[in-house]
């Protein structure tokens, strides 16, 4: 075992042997040492575009780092990347510091031909127009587009918030999904700090939402009813509006993945696997079609985007894996 690994292991054992007040003191010191420079760099004005050597007509996707089990722990990041794949848009994922955020202060954001676009819904709308190619939604009727918008609100303003309750209760399991190298030497300490910080952040977001004033049981039930509504509308259709994927499919898929592949059990996942079985089939169908590199992405934390289509052709065209 490398000397650094030995030292980290010994240091972790030492911290675990401390009384609670000692652990709190160590965690507080590490938190201060990490948070101060993080806030300094995160609040500094940055150049725009981030990538000054951009290639024409390539979308540069800035998002949270890869993790195990699913490509991204942010449904919004997964939504954008899945849409890029569904739309057959040439994109790259640049390596970037953990402090990088959009000019609005959020992730994901993209750059296209030197211009920045933020917010997942705005990205799908505005980049689609900027690229000037056939949109996934071009064939939809006005009624279908209205239905898509309504379900997007249901998913992102209600169902996902309901599912955050489970995530808030399992933050340590969530943080275990990240590549330890993302946090470097302080990984063991940052897990303790980030776990509490992340849980607190989720609680604030839940409490500040339209459904957050309800008790836990009611919030969970709201999410279950949302899943049933999605399942009933989907029915036996291949995609949400038929045989062609549309933008709402990227949204639904990326949010359902957060429930279906979570490293913990939940009533929502039980519902997907049982009463709403068509949702699990829907997830697997889209995963197999647009994420043939899923295993490599979730085990090697790959951000390679140039050959995922080739993998799909090999698996589905020639019947080989």
C-alpha positions in Angstrom: 0.0 0.0 0.0 1.4 3.5 -0.9 2.8 5.5 2.0 0.1 8.2 1.4 -2.7 5.6 1.7 -1.1 4.3 4.9 -0.9 7.7 6.4 -4.5 8.6 5.5 -5.7 5.3 7.0 -3.8 5.9 10.2 -5.0 9.5 10.4 -8.6 8.3 9.8 -8.3 5.7 12.6 -6.9 8.4 14.9 -9.9 10.7 14.2 -12.4 7.9 14.8 -10.8 7.2 18.2 -11.3 10.8 19.4 -14.3 11.7 21.6 -17.2 13.5 19.9 -15.9 17.0 20.8 -12.5 16.1 19.4 -14.1 14.9 16.1 -16.1 18.1 16.0 -12.9 20.2 16.5 -11.0 18.3 13.7 -14.0 18.5 11.4 -14.4 22.2 12.1 -10.8 22.9 11.4 -10.8 21.0 8.1 -14.1 22.6 7.1 -12.6 26.1 7.7 -9.4 25.2 5.8 -11.5 24.0 2.8 -14.4 26.3 2.9 -12.5 29.6 3.0 -10.5 29.0 -0.2 -13.5 27.4 -1.8 -15.7 30.5 -1.2 -12.8 32.7 -2.3 -12.4 31.0 -5.7 -16.1 30.4 -6.2 -17.0 34.0 -5.8 -14.3 35.4 -8.0 -15.3 36.8 -11.4 -14.2 34.4 -14.1 -13.5 34.7 -17.8 -16.3 33.9 -20.2 -16.2 31.7 -22.1 -14.2 29.4 -19.8 -12.8 27.6 -22.9 -11.2 30.2 -25.0 -10.0 27.7 -27.5 -13.5 26.4 -28.3 -14.2 24.5 -31.5 -17.1 25.7 -33.7 -20.4 23.9 -33.2 -19.3 21.8 -30.3 -21.2 22.0 -27.0 -19.0 22.1 -23.9 -20.9 20.7 -20.9 -19.9 21.8 -17.4 -21.4 19.6 -14.7 -20.8 17.8 -11.4 -18.2 15.0 -11.5 -19.0 11.4 -12.5 -19.9 8.9 -9.8 -20.6 5.3 -9.3 -24.0 3.7 -10.0 -25.3 6.5 -12.3 -23.5 9.0 -14.5 -24.4 12.1 -12.4 -26.0 12.7 -9.1 -27.6 15.8 -10.5 -30.8 15.1 -12.5 -30.3 18.4 -14.2 -26.9 17.5 -15.4 -28.1 14.1 -16.6 -31.1 15.7 -18.3 -28.8 17.9 -20.4 -26.3 15.2 -21.3 -29.1 12.7 -22.2 -30.8 15.4 -24.4 -27.4 16.0 -26.1 -27.2 12.3 -26.9 -30.8 12.0 -28.0 -30.3 15.0 -30.3 -27.1 13.7 -31.7 -25.3 16.9 -30.8 -21.5 16.9 -30.7 -20.4 17.7 -27.2 -17.4 17.5 -24.8 -17.1 17.5 -21.0 -14.1 19.7 -20.1 -12.2 19.0 -16.9 -12.9 21.8 -14.5 -12.3 22.8 -10.9 -15.0 21.9 -8.3 -15.6 25.6 -7.7 -16.6 26.4 -11.3 -20.2 27.5 -11.7 -22.2 29.3 -14.3 -22.5 33.1 -14.3 -25.8 32.5 -12.5 -24.0 30.4 -9.9 -25.3 27.0 -10.9 -24.5 23.7 -12.6 -24.9 22.5 -15.3 -24.1 25.1 -17.8 -22.8 24.8 -21.4 -20.8 26.9 -23.8 -21.6 26.9 -27.5 -19.6 28.9 -30.0 -18.2 31.1 -27.2 -21.6 31.8 -25.6 -22.7 30.6 -22.2 -26.1 29.0 -21.5 -27.3 28.1 -18.0 -30.3 26.3 -16.4 -31.1 22.9 -17.8 -34.5 24.0 -19.2 -33.0 27.1 -20.8 -30.2 25.1 -22.3 -32.6 22.7 -24.0 -34.5 25.6 -25.3 -31.9 28.1 -26.3 -29.1 25.8 -27.5 -31.6 24.0 -29.6 -32.4 27.3 -31.3 -28.7 28.3 -31.6 -27.7 25.0 -33.3 -30.5 25.4 -35.8 -31.0 21.7 -36.4 -34.2 19.6 -36.2 -35.5 19.6 -32.7 -36.6 16.5 -30.9 -40.0 18.3 -30.3 -40.6 19.4 -33.9 -43.1 16.7 -34.6 -45.2 17.3 -31.5 -48.6 19.0 -31.5 -49.3 22.1 -29.4 -51.3 19.9 -27.0 -48.4 17.5 -26.6 -45.9 20.3 -26.0 -48.2 21.7 -23.3 -48.4 18.2 -21.7 -44.6 18.0 -21.8 -44.4 21.3 -20.0 -46.9 20.3 -17.3 -45.1 17.0 -16.6 -41.7 18.7 -16.5 -43.1 21.0 -13.7 -44.6 18.0 -11.9 -41.3 16.1 -12.0 -38.9 18.9 -11.1 -41.1 20.9 -8.7 -42.8 18.0 -7.0 -41.6 14.4 -7.6 -37.9 15.1 -7.4 -38.3 17.2 -4.2 -40.3 14.3 -2.7 -37.4 11.9 -3.6 -34.9 14.3 -1.9 -36.2 13.2 1.4 -34.7 9.8 0.9 -31.5 11.3 -0.3 -31.4 13.6 2.8 -31.6 10.6 5.0 -28.9 8.7 3.2 -26.3 11.4 2.5 -23.3 9.3 3.5 -24.3 6.6 1.0 -24.7 9.2 -1.7 -21.2 10.7 -1.0 -19.7 7.3 -1.2 -20.5 7.2 -4.9 -18.0 9.9 -5.8 -14.5 9.0 -6.8 -12.3 9.5 -3.7 -9.7 11.2 -5.8 -12.1 14.1 -6.3 -11.5 15.1 -2.7 -7.8 14.2 -2.5 -6.1 13.9 0.9 -9.0 15.2 2.9 -11.5 12.7 1.5 -12.3 11.0 4.9 -12.8 14.3 6.6 -14.8 16.0 3.8 -17.2 13.1 3.7 -18.2 13.8 7.3 -18.4 17.6 6.7 -20.2 17.3 3.3 -22.6 14.8 4.6 -24.0 17.2 7.2 -23.8 20.2 4.8 -25.5 18.3 2.0 -28.3 17.1 4.3 -28.8 20.6 5.6 -28.9 22.0 2.0 -31.5 19.4 0.9 -33.6 20.2 4.0 -33.6 23.9 3.2 -34.6 23.2 -0.5 -37.3 20.8 0.6 -38.6 23.2 3.2 -38.6 26.1 0.8 -40.5 24.2 -1.9 -44.3 24.2 -2.5 -44.7 20.9 -0.8 -42.1 21.3 1.9 -44.5 22.4 4.7 -46.1 19.0 4.7 -45.0 16.1 7.0 -42.6 13.4 5.7 -45.4 10.9 5.1 -47.4 13.3 2.9 -44.3 14.5 1.0 -43.4 10.9 0.1 -47.0 10.1 -0.9 -47.0 13.2 -3.2 -44.0 11.7 -5.0 -45.6 8.3 -5.3 -48.8 9.8 -6.8 -46.5 11.7 -9.3 -44.9 8.4 -10.3 -48.3 6.9 -10.8 -49.3 9.8 -13.0 -46.2 9.5 -15.2 -46.7 5.7 -15.4 -50.4 6.0 -16.5 -49.6 8.6 -19.2 -46.7 6.6 -20.5 -48.7 3.4 -20.7 -47.3 1.0 -23.3 -45.7 3.7 -25.4 -42.0 3.4 -26.3 -41.3 7.0 -25.3 -43.5 9.5 -23.5 -45.2 10.7 -26.8 -44.8 7.6 -28.9 -42.0 6.0 -30.8 -39.7 9.1 -31.0 -37.8 10.5 -28.0 -38.5 14.1 -27.1 -37.1 16.6 -24.5 -39.4 15.4 -21.8 -38.0 11.9 -22.1 -34.5 13.3 -21.1 -36.2 15.0 -18.1 -38.2 12.0 -17.0 -35.3 9.5 -17.5 -32.7 11.5 -15.6 -35.1 12.0 -12.6 -36.3 8.4 -12.5 -32.6 7.3 -12.6 -32.0 9.1 -9.3 -34.6 6.9 -7.7 -34.1 3.7 -9.5 -30.3 3.5 -9.1 -30.0 5.1 -5.7 -27.8 3.1 -3.2 -30.7 2.8 -0.8 -34.2 1.4 -0.8 -37.3 3.6 -1.0 -41.1 3.4 -1.4 -40.6 5.2 -4.7 -38.2 2.6 -6.1 -40.5 -0.2 -4.9 -43.3 1.5 -6.8 -41.2 1.7 -10.0 -40.3 -2.0 -9.7 -43.8 -3.1 -8.8 -47.0 -1.2 -9.5 -45.4 1.0 -12.1 -43.3 -1.6 -13.8 -43.5 0.2 -17.2 -41.3 2.9 -15.7 -38.4 0.5 -15.0 -38.8 -0.9 -18.5 -38.7 2.7 -19.8 -35.5 3.5 -17.8 -33.8 0.4 -19.1 -34.9 1.1 -22.7 -33.4 4.6 -22.7 -30.3 3.6 -20.8 -29.5 0.8 -23.4 -30.2 3.1 -26.3 -28.4 6.3 -25.3 -26.0 5.2 -22.6 -24.3 2.1 -24.0 -21.1 3.3 -22.2 -23.0 3.4 -18.8 -20.7 0.8 -17.1 -17.5 2.6 -18.2 -18.9 6.0 -17.1 -20.0 4.6 -13.7 -16.9 2.5 -12.9 -14.0 4.4 -14.6 -15.7 7.9 -14.2 -15.1 8.4 -17.9 -16.0 11.8 -19.5 -15.1 10.6 -23.0 -18.0 11.5 -25.3 -16.7 10.7 -28.8 -17.4 7.0 -29.0 -20.7 6.3 -27.2 -22.5 6.1 -30.6 -20.0 3.6 -31.9 -20.7 1.4 -28.8 -24.4 1.6 -29.5 -23.8 0.4 -33.2 -21.7 -2.5 -32.0 -24.2 -3.6 -29.4 -27.4 -3.1 -31.4 -26.2 -3.4 -35.0 -24.0 -6.5 -34.8 -25.5 -8.0 -31.7 -22.2 -8.0 -29.9 -21.1 -6.6 -26.5 
